[in-house]
């Protein structure tokens, strides 16, 4: 019987070389408003999975989608213009 083993060392999430760089952290910080808008919209949609949405719920979903689109547009415009947050 032949055993199959890996030749690489085990990779853990706590390895020193796996820490995000300053530029990666800056990129995450610049995208944070869009990320938070996505999270809030998903929270509303998840809350509505098991019930029929009311008019107020539908407004919340539309408002969340508009906010996500707005944040994405701001981020895209910033990327095109070359501006950094």
C-alpha positions as CSV (number, residue, x, y, z in Angstrom):
1,X,0.0,0.0,0.0
2,X,1.3,3.4,-0.9
3,X,0.5,6.4,1.3
4,X,-0.1,9.7,-0.3
5,X,1.1,12.6,1.8
6,X,1.6,16.3,1.2
7,X,5.1,17.8,1.0
8,X,4.1,21.3,2.1
9,X,4.0,22.5,5.6
10,X,0.7,23.1,7.2
11,X,-0.6,26.6,6.6
12,X,-2.3,28.4,9.5
13,X,-4.1,31.7,9.6
14,X,-1.6,32.9,12.2
15,X,1.5,32.7,10.1
16,X,3.5,35.9,10.2
17,X,3.7,36.2,6.4
18,X,-0.1,36.1,6.1
19,X,-0.8,39.4,7.7
20,X,-2.3,42.0,5.4
21,X,0.1,44.7,4.1
22,X,-0.5,48.4,4.8
23,X,-1.7,48.9,1.2
24,X,-4.2,46.0,1.5
25,X,-5.5,47.5,4.7
26,X,-5.9,50.9,3.0
27,X,-7.8,49.2,0.1
28,X,-10.1,47.6,2.6
29,X,-10.6,50.8,4.4
30,X,-11.5,52.6,1.1
31,X,-14.0,49.9,0.3
32,X,-15.5,49.8,3.8
33,X,-18.6,52.0,3.0
34,X,-19.6,49.7,0.2
35,X,-19.0,46.6,2.3
36,X,-21.2,48.0,5.1
37,X,-23.9,48.9,2.6
38,X,-23.8,45.3,1.3
39,X,-24.0,43.9,4.8
40,X,-27.0,46.1,5.8
41,X,-28.8,45.2,2.6
42,X,-28.2,41.5,3.2
43,X,-29.4,41.8,6.7
44,X,-32.7,43.2,5.5
45,X,-33.1,40.5,2.8
46,X,-32.3,37.7,5.3
47,X,-34.8,39.1,7.8
48,X,-37.5,39.0,5.1
49,X,-36.8,35.4,4.0
50,X,-39.5,33.9,6.2
51,X,-42.2,36.5,5.9
52,X,-44.1,38.4,3.3
53,X,-42.6,41.8,2.9
54,X,-44.7,44.8,3.7
55,X,-44.5,48.1,1.8
56,X,-42.1,49.4,4.5
57,X,-39.9,46.3,4.1
58,X,-39.8,46.8,0.3
59,X,-38.7,50.4,0.8
60,X,-35.9,49.3,3.1
61,X,-34.7,46.8,0.4
62,X,-34.9,49.5,-2.3
63,X,-33.1,52.0,-0.1
64,X,-30.4,49.5,0.7
65,X,-29.9,48.6,-3.0
66,X,-29.7,52.3,-3.9
67,X,-27.1,52.8,-1.2
68,X,-25.0,49.9,-2.5
69,X,-25.1,51.2,-6.0
70,X,-24.2,54.7,-4.8
71,X,-21.2,53.4,-2.8
72,X,-20.1,51.3,-5.8
73,X,-20.3,54.3,-8.1
74,X,-18.3,56.5,-5.6
75,X,-15.6,53.7,-5.4
76,X,-15.5,53.3,-9.2
77,X,-15.2,57.0,-9.8
78,X,-12.4,57.2,-7.2
79,X,-10.6,54.3,-9.0
80,X,-11.0,56.0,-12.4
81,X,-9.8,59.4,-11.2
82,X,-6.9,57.8,-9.5
83,X,-7.8,59.4,-6.1
84,X,-7.0,57.5,-3.0
85,X,-9.3,57.6,0.0
